Amino acid sequence: MGNPFEETKKRLRLAEEEANRYRDLSLCVILAGSVAYSPNHAVTESSDLDLIVVSADVKGMLSLLIEDSQELSALKNRFFEGYCLKRESQGIPVSIHLLSEDAFDIISKCFVSNMRVYRPKPKPEAYSLHGFDGAVYPYFIKNVSLPDLRGVRTIVPISFIYDDRYHLGIHRDKLLSNPKILCESEQHASARIDKLWAVVVENLYDEAHRLYGHLDLGRMNVLNALSRSHKMTPAVIAEITGKTSFYLSRLR
């Protein structure tokens, strides 16, 4: 399993190195995943280092992430809102979610939407999308083969409506689960995460009032909508609960 403290420390050190690697070509680099929502607790030797990298020139950044020249050439002739790329560094699996500036804006402010994301390998399983009342919807991934690429285009929901309930997509889930901004220019990440919280909490408030006439935070809340809430540390849970109350107070 590995020592959670040591495994967290290794990944935090690597995260800083990765952020420096992308700093000049990115608008921001954000640490997400277990190192952010469960530091020193649920981080094991098999845990990914999960990074969100936002750039105004995603195609220009691809050469830092893709070694195959044929794949790189083909990708530069196609448009994707995002790229989900994996590699290994210092024995640690690294997941890079490379997003365009427009995609990051959409994630922060849209009600519901989808993104087209490139993956070098198909993702066979479903995403578990969660609602404010804890309901889970298994969203089966649509992998679309591409004639000139070994990888696939996947359709990834930013947010999703099922059974008249609002469910968070994976990128919103990551950005609400105690992310750490490693670097940013002109508050690029901070401003958009703030906007995301405002949008999601407003949806929470509206849905609760539509269904029950009032909001009972014991019944419906942002924490319920986060897929890894059961793995979060008490401090992170308290942070998310506090943010929910703060953004609710801004609605009044």
N, C-alpha and C positions, 0 to 999 in steps of 0.2 A: 504493500500500500504506500509506503513512504511516509515520512514525517510531514504533516500538513504545514508546519511552520517553515521547514526547509524548502518544501516544494513551492510554497507561496513566494519565499524570498528569491528562489531561482527564477521564477517567472516574472517577478517584478523587475529584477535586474535585466532580464532579456527584453521585457517590454520597453524599458528606457532605450536600450540599444536599437530596437526595431523602430521606435518613434524617431530617433535621430536619423535613421536610414531614410525615412520618408518625409522628414520635416520640410525640406526645401521645395518639394513638389506637392505638398498637401495643404489643405486648409485647416485640418485638424486630425489628430490621431487619438482614439478613445479606447481605453481598456474596458472590456466587457467580460462576460462569462464568470466562471466560478472564482477566479482570482479577485474579481470585483465584488460579487455578491456573497462569497463565503470564504474570505481570506483566513488563512491559518486554521481552517476548520474542515471544509470538504474538498480541498485541493490535494490531489494525489499525483503520483508519478505518471499517470496516464492522462491527466487533465490537459486539455488544450490551453494554449495562450490565445485568447480570443480578442482580436483587434478590429476596430472599425476605422477605416482610413477614408477620408473624404477629400476629393480633389476636383478642381475646376478642369483638369486635363487628365481624365482617367486613362485614355489611350496612351498618353505620354508616360504614365506610370507603369504600364504593363511590362516594360522591359526589365523592371526591377523585380518582377514577380514570376515571369514566365521565361524559361530558358529555351524552349523549343522554337526555333526561328520560323518554321512553317506555321505553327499554331499562332505565333505572335503576328505574323503577316496577315493571316486570315482574320484574326480578331480586329485588326485595325481597319478592316473593310466592313465591319458590322458594328451596330450600336446596341449597347446594353446599358441599363441603368445601374447595374452593379455586377460585381464579379466575386465569387466565393472560391478562394484559392487556398490550398493547404500545402505546407512543406514542413520540414523538420529542421530545427536549429538547436545545437547543443544538446541533442537528444530529446528535445521537447517538441511536441506537435504544435505547429503554429497555424491558426485559422485567420486568414485575412479577408475581411469583408470590405472590398473596395467599392465605394459609392461615388456617383457623380454628385456635383453640387446641387443640381436640380432634384435628384432622388432624395438627398438628405433634407431638402426643403419640403418635399412632399411628405416624407415620413413625419416631419415635425408639425404639419398643419392640416393635412387632409382628413376628411371624415373616414372614408373607405377608398382604397385604391390597391392596385397590384403593381409589382415591378417585374421586369424581365432581367433575370440574373444568369450569368454564364458560370457553369461548373465544369471542370475538366472531366469529372465522372458523374454519372447519374446518382441522384439521391433517392434510394428506393423507398424509404419509410415515410410515414406521415409526420406532419408537425402536429403537436397538440396545442390548439389555440384555446385560450382561456377567456372566460367572461367575468364580469364584476361580481357575479354571484358564485363563482367557482366552477360553473359548468364548463365541460371540456368538449371541444369539437375536433375530431381527427381530420385534419385537412390533408388529403392525399396529394402528393406532389406531382405536378405535371412536368415530365421531362420530355422535351422536344428535340429529336435528333436533328443535326445540322449537316448538310452534305459536305461541307468543306472543313469541318472541324471534328476532332475526336470527342470533344465535350458536348454538352447539351445546354439548351436554354430551359430554365425552370421558371415557372410563374409563381412568384412569392407574394402572398398578401401582406399589405401594410396594416390594414385592419379589415375585418370581415363581419358581415351580418349573417347570423344563422338563428332561425326560430325567433326572429325579432329581437335578438340579443347581440350586443356589440362584443366582438372578440379581438384581442390584440394579435397582430402578426409578430413574426420573430424579431424584426429589427426594433419595433417599438418595445417589445418585451425586454430586449437587451438594454435599450437606452433608458428604461425606467428602473432597471434592477441594479441601482447603485454604481453606474459607470464612473470611471475615473478618466478625466481629460489629461492626456499626457503632453499634448502640445496643441496650440490653436493660434490662428491669426485673427486679430480683431474680434475676439469673443465669438468666433464662428460656431463653436460647439455649444458654449454656454447659452447663447441666445436661443438656439434652436431646441435645446433640451428644456429650457424654460417654457418655450412655446408649446412643446409636446406635452409637458405636464399640464399646462393650462387647457389644452384641447381635450386631453383624456379625462381630466377631472370634470370638465364641463359636460362631457358625454356621460360620465358616471352620474352626475347630478340630474341631468335630463332624463336618463333611462329610469332611475329610481323614482322620480316624480311621475313619470308616465305609467310605470307599472304599479306603484304602491301609494302614490300621492305624497311621499316624503322620502328622505334618504336616511336609512338606518345603517351606519357604518359597520355594525356587527353582522349585517346581512349582505351588504354590497360594498365593495371597496377596491382600490387599485391592487392591493396585495393579492387578493383572490385571483386577479387576472394575470398574475406573473407565474410562468410555468415552473420556476425553480424556487418558489417561496418556501417550500418545505426544507430546502437546503440552506437557506439564508441564516446568517448569524443573528442573534438578538439585536445587536447594534444596527445592523442593516434593516431589519424589520422595523425598528423604532424610527430610523431615518425615513423610510418610505411612508410609514404611518403619519409621521410629522409633516412630510411634504404634502400628503393628501389633505390634511387639515388646513395647511397654509394656503394651498391653491383653492380650496373651497371658500376660505375667508375672502379671497379676492373676488369671488363671484357675488358676494353680498353687498 
